[in-house]
């Protein structure tokens, strides 16, 4: 992960689960069996250059395994 999530993820929502996740075979191979969901939400993030931005983030999550593979989909603030 090239960024750090600061605080909590706001408005988390599931938009794909189970066989609807294209990466499901890879997730199961690397992390194990689980009830996998692809989720999204909004968070404040600190980038590698030290700047702090508001962003929409996506990740995979399974109840026993936890949250994995966070990525920034888009920034929702205007950069100064």
N, C-alpha and C positions, 0 to 999 in steps of 0.2 A: 504494500500500500504506500503510495507516494504522498500521503496526506494523513493528518491526525484529526479525528473527530473530537470536537470540543463540546462538552455537555451531552445532552440527550438528543436522540433522533425524534423529530416532531412529525406528527401525522403519518405514522407508518401504515402502509397498506400492502396487502398481498395482491399481486396481479397475475400470478401463474402458480400452479401447483401440480405435483405429480408428473404425468406424461406430457403435460403442456410445456414443460421446461425442456428446451432443446439440449441443454447441457447435462441432463439427468444421468446418463451413463458415466460421464466423466466425474461428476460429483460423487456418485456411488463408489467409483473406483478409488478416488483419492481420499475421501472422507468417511465412507461407509454408508450402509443402508440407513434410511431415515425418511421421515415424512417431509420431503424437501419442498420449499416454497421460494419463489422469487419475490422479493419485496422492494419497496421504495419508500423514501421519506425525505425529510429536509433536515439539514444540520449545518451548524457552523463548523468550518474546517480550517485547519492551519496547513498551508501548503509548504513544500520544501524550502521555498525562498523566504518563509516566515510570514507571508501575508495571510490575512484572515478573511475568508469569504463565506457567504451563504450559498449552499449548493443543494441540488437534488442528488441524492445518492441511491444506488441500487446495490442489493446484496442477495446472497442465497442464505437460507436459514432452515435448519432442521431442529426439532424440539430437543433431541438428546445430544446433538452434535454442536449446536450453536450457530452463530452468524459467521459467514465466510465470504471472502472475495468481494470486498467493498469496492465500488468504483463511482466516480463522479460522472453523472450524465450531463448536467448543465449547471451553470452558475445562475443564481436568481437575483443577484445584486448587481449594481453597476460598479465597475471597478473605478476607484478614484483616480 
